[in-house]
């Protein structure tokens, strides 16, 4: 009769390896990682856009604001119906307009 190997990580004599389960700490870590990923993905909402203040005021006057949360420096809200995006002016166009006004 042979003595069993004292080291469980060594392969058995019949060629099969010993199946090792992960430690409880590893499973806990993987479980926490899955929970964090799920929480992160659930926090992702629809994409938000930044609009100029005048456009926001116009939407309020037209009654197109469903709800709004006003903070110290910014406000976030939801339109009743998505409006067309306001026209934007890039920096070079602003400089050209300023030159025309000063001429």
C-alpha atoms as an extended CHARMM CRD file, in Angstrom:
* protein
*
       103  EXT
         1         1  UNK       CA              0.0000000000        0.0000000000        0.0000000000  PROA      1               0.0000000000
         2         2  UNK       CA              1.3910000000        3.4060000000       -1.0250000000  PROA      2               0.0000000000
         3         3  UNK       CA              1.3330000000        6.4590000000        1.1820000000  PROA      3               0.0000000000
         4         4  UNK       CA             -0.5740000000        9.4380000000       -0.2630000000  PROA      4               0.0000000000
         5         5  UNK       CA              1.6010000000       12.3580000000       -1.2250000000  PROA      5               0.0000000000
         6         6  UNK       CA              1.7490000000       14.9640000000        1.5350000000  PROA      6               0.0000000000
         7         7  UNK       CA              1.7240000000       17.7970000000       -1.0190000000  PROA      7               0.0000000000
         8         8  UNK       CA             -1.8000000000       18.1200000000       -2.5120000000  PROA      8               0.0000000000
         9         9  UNK       CA             -0.5520000000       20.3850000000       -5.3100000000  PROA      9               0.0000000000
        10        10  UNK       CA              1.5130000000       17.6130000000       -6.9050000000  PROA      10              0.0000000000
        11        11  UNK       CA             -0.0840000000       15.5500000000       -9.6300000000  PROA      11              0.0000000000
        12        12  UNK       CA             -1.4240000000       12.1330000000       -8.8020000000  PROA      12              0.0000000000
        13        13  UNK       CA              0.4480000000        9.0840000000      -10.1110000000  PROA      13              0.0000000000
        14        14  UNK       CA             -2.2630000000        8.3170000000      -12.6670000000  PROA      14              0.0000000000
        15        15  UNK       CA             -1.4280000000       11.5420000000      -14.5540000000  PROA      15              0.0000000000
        16        16  UNK       CA             -4.3760000000       13.5890000000      -13.4360000000  PROA      16              0.0000000000
        17        17  UNK       CA             -3.7060000000       16.9020000000      -11.7040000000  PROA      17              0.0000000000
        18        18  UNK       CA             -5.2520000000       17.7570000000       -8.4120000000  PROA      18              0.0000000000
        19        19  UNK       CA             -8.1720000000       20.1580000000       -8.8070000000  PROA      19              0.0000000000
        20        20  UNK       CA             -7.6980000000       23.1570000000       -6.5450000000  PROA      20              0.0000000000
        21        21  UNK       CA            -10.5080000000       25.4590000000       -5.6540000000  PROA      21              0.0000000000
        22        22  UNK       CA             -9.8170000000       29.1560000000       -5.2910000000  PROA      22              0.0000000000
        23        23  UNK       CA             -9.4680000000       30.5080000000       -1.8230000000  PROA      23              0.0000000000
        24        24  UNK       CA            -12.4890000000       32.1970000000       -0.2350000000  PROA      24              0.0000000000
        25        25  UNK       CA            -10.6740000000       35.5340000000       -0.4610000000  PROA      25              0.0000000000
        26        26  UNK       CA            -10.3680000000       35.1720000000       -4.2240000000  PROA      26              0.0000000000
        27        27  UNK       CA            -14.0930000000       34.4560000000       -4.6140000000  PROA      27              0.0000000000
        28        28  UNK       CA            -14.9330000000       37.3900000000       -2.3450000000  PROA      28              0.0000000000
        29        29  UNK       CA            -12.7150000000       39.6850000000       -4.3900000000  PROA      29              0.0000000000
        30        30  UNK       CA            -14.2600000000       38.5200000000       -7.6780000000  PROA      30              0.0000000000
        31        31  UNK       CA            -17.7690000000       38.9290000000       -6.2470000000  PROA      31              0.0000000000
        32        32  UNK       CA            -17.0260000000       42.4760000000       -5.1150000000  PROA      32              0.0000000000
        33        33  UNK       CA            -15.5470000000       43.2860000000       -8.5040000000  PROA      33              0.0000000000
        34        34  UNK       CA            -18.7130000000       42.0690000000      -10.2540000000  PROA      34              0.0000000000
        35        35  UNK       CA            -20.8790000000       44.1520000000       -7.9080000000  PROA      35              0.0000000000
        36        36  UNK       CA            -18.7740000000       47.2750000000       -8.5240000000  PROA      36              0.0000000000
        37        37  UNK       CA            -18.9850000000       46.8220000000      -12.3130000000  PROA      37              0.0000000000
        38        38  UNK       CA            -22.7580000000       46.3540000000      -12.1530000000  PROA      38              0.0000000000
        39        39  UNK       CA            -23.1500000000       49.4590000000       -9.9700000000  PROA      39              0.0000000000
        40        40  UNK       CA            -20.9520000000       51.4970000000      -12.3050000000  PROA      40              0.0000000000
        41        41  UNK       CA            -22.8930000000       50.4340000000      -15.3830000000  PROA      41              0.0000000000
        42        42  UNK       CA            -26.2380000000       51.1060000000      -13.7210000000  PROA      42              0.0000000000
        43        43  UNK       CA            -25.1580000000       54.6850000000      -12.9640000000  PROA      43              0.0000000000
        44        44  UNK       CA            -24.6730000000       55.3730000000      -16.6370000000  PROA      44              0.0000000000
        45        45  UNK       CA            -27.6810000000       57.2830000000      -17.8320000000  PROA      45              0.0000000000
        46        46  UNK       CA            -28.5790000000       58.7960000000      -21.1480000000  PROA      46              0.0000000000
        47        47  UNK       CA            -25.9340000000       61.1520000000      -22.5160000000  PROA      47              0.0000000000
        48        48  UNK       CA            -26.2730000000       64.7230000000      -21.3380000000  PROA      48              0.0000000000
        49        49  UNK       CA            -25.5270000000       67.8180000000      -23.3130000000  PROA      49              0.0000000000
        50        50  UNK       CA            -24.3980000000       71.2360000000      -22.1990000000  PROA      50              0.0000000000
        51        51  UNK       CA            -26.5860000000       74.0810000000      -23.3660000000  PROA      51              0.0000000000
        52        52  UNK       CA            -26.1590000000       77.8470000000      -23.0960000000  PROA      52              0.0000000000
        53        53  UNK       CA            -28.0960000000       79.7060000000      -20.4360000000  PROA      53              0.0000000000
        54        54  UNK       CA            -30.1620000000       81.6680000000      -22.9750000000  PROA      54              0.0000000000
        55        55  UNK       CA            -31.3310000000       78.3890000000      -24.5250000000  PROA      55              0.0000000000
        56        56  UNK       CA            -32.3510000000       77.0520000000      -21.1110000000  PROA      56              0.0000000000
        57        57  UNK       CA            -34.3260000000       80.2270000000      -20.3650000000  PROA      57              0.0000000000
        58        58  UNK       CA            -36.0490000000       79.9950000000      -23.7580000000  PROA      58              0.0000000000
        59        59  UNK       CA            -37.0550000000       76.3780000000      -23.0410000000  PROA      59              0.0000000000
        60        60  UNK       CA            -38.4380000000       77.4170000000      -19.6290000000  PROA      60              0.0000000000
        61        61  UNK       CA            -40.4790000000       80.1940000000      -21.2460000000  PROA      61              0.0000000000
        62        62  UNK       CA            -41.8380000000       77.7340000000      -23.8110000000  PROA      62              0.0000000000
        63        63  UNK       CA            -42.7900000000       75.2840000000      -21.0480000000  PROA      63              0.0000000000
        64        64  UNK       CA            -40.5250000000       72.5640000000      -22.3850000000  PROA      64              0.0000000000
        65        65  UNK       CA            -38.8190000000       71.6880000000      -19.0890000000  PROA      65              0.0000000000
        66        66  UNK       CA            -40.1060000000       68.5630000000      -17.3460000000  PROA      66              0.0000000000
        67        67  UNK       CA            -37.9030000000       68.8950000000      -14.2660000000  PROA      67              0.0000000000
        68        68  UNK       CA            -34.7480000000       70.7060000000      -13.2390000000  PROA      68              0.0000000000
        69        69  UNK       CA            -32.2810000000       70.4800000000      -10.3500000000  PROA      69              0.0000000000
        70        70  UNK       CA            -30.4190000000       73.7170000000       -9.7170000000  PROA      70              0.0000000000
        71        71  UNK       CA            -27.0290000000       73.6160000000       -8.0030000000  PROA      71              0.0000000000
        72        72  UNK       CA            -24.5000000000       76.2900000000       -7.0840000000  PROA      72              0.0000000000
        73        73  UNK       CA            -22.7710000000       76.4120000000      -10.4520000000  PROA      73              0.0000000000
        74        74  UNK       CA            -24.9430000000       74.3910000000      -12.8140000000  PROA      74              0.0000000000
        75        75  UNK       CA            -28.3960000000       73.0010000000      -13.3820000000  PROA      75              0.0000000000
        76        76  UNK       CA            -29.4630000000       69.5980000000      -14.6800000000  PROA      76              0.0000000000
        77        77  UNK       CA            -32.8500000000       68.8230000000      -16.0650000000  PROA      77              0.0000000000
        78        78  UNK       CA            -35.0230000000       66.9590000000      -18.4990000000  PROA      78              0.0000000000
        79        79  UNK       CA            -36.8910000000       68.3910000000      -21.4590000000  PROA      79              0.0000000000
        80        80  UNK       CA            -40.4850000000       67.3990000000      -22.0840000000  PROA      80              0.0000000000
        81        81  UNK       CA            -39.6330000000       67.0540000000      -25.7740000000  PROA      81              0.0000000000
        82        82  UNK       CA            -36.0880000000       67.0710000000      -27.0500000000  PROA      82              0.0000000000
        83        83  UNK       CA            -35.5180000000       70.3790000000      -28.8460000000  PROA      83              0.0000000000
        84        84  UNK       CA            -33.1800000000       70.9500000000      -31.7340000000  PROA      84              0.0000000000
        85        85  UNK       CA            -29.6890000000       71.7620000000      -30.5120000000  PROA      85              0.0000000000
        86        86  UNK       CA            -28.9230000000       75.4770000000      -30.3700000000  PROA      86              0.0000000000
        87        87  UNK       CA            -26.5840000000       76.8930000000      -32.9810000000  PROA      87              0.0000000000
        88        88  UNK       CA            -23.0590000000       77.2090000000      -31.6750000000  PROA      88              0.0000000000
        89        89  UNK       CA            -20.4110000000       79.6980000000      -32.6290000000  PROA      89              0.0000000000
        90        90  UNK       CA            -16.7980000000       78.5630000000      -32.6460000000  PROA      90              0.0000000000
        91        91  UNK       CA            -13.9370000000       80.7400000000      -31.3510000000  PROA      91              0.0000000000
        92        92  UNK       CA            -12.7170000000       81.8420000000      -34.7960000000  PROA      92              0.0000000000
        93        93  UNK       CA            -16.2130000000       83.0000000000      -35.7650000000  PROA      93              0.0000000000
        94        94  UNK       CA            -16.4410000000       84.9930000000      -32.5300000000  PROA      94              0.0000000000
        95        95  UNK       CA            -13.1450000000       86.7470000000      -33.3590000000  PROA      95              0.0000000000
        96        96  UNK       CA            -14.3760000000       87.5770000000      -36.8780000000  PROA      96              0.0000000000
        97        97  UNK       CA            -17.6280000000       88.9870000000      -35.4870000000  PROA      97              0.0000000000
        98        98  UNK       CA            -15.7120000000       91.0550000000      -32.9410000000  PROA      98              0.0000000000
        99        99  UNK       CA            -13.4540000000       92.4720000000      -35.6900000000  PROA      99              0.0000000000
       100       100  UNK       CA            -16.4840000000       93.4440000000      -37.7850000000  PROA      100             0.0000000000
       101       101  UNK       CA            -18.0980000000       95.2220000000      -34.8350000000  PROA      101             0.0000000000
       102       102  UNK       CA            -14.9150000000       97.1700000000      -34.0430000000  PROA      102             0.0000000000
       103       103  UNK       CA            -14.4350000000       98.2660000000      -37.7100000000  PROA      103             0.0000000000
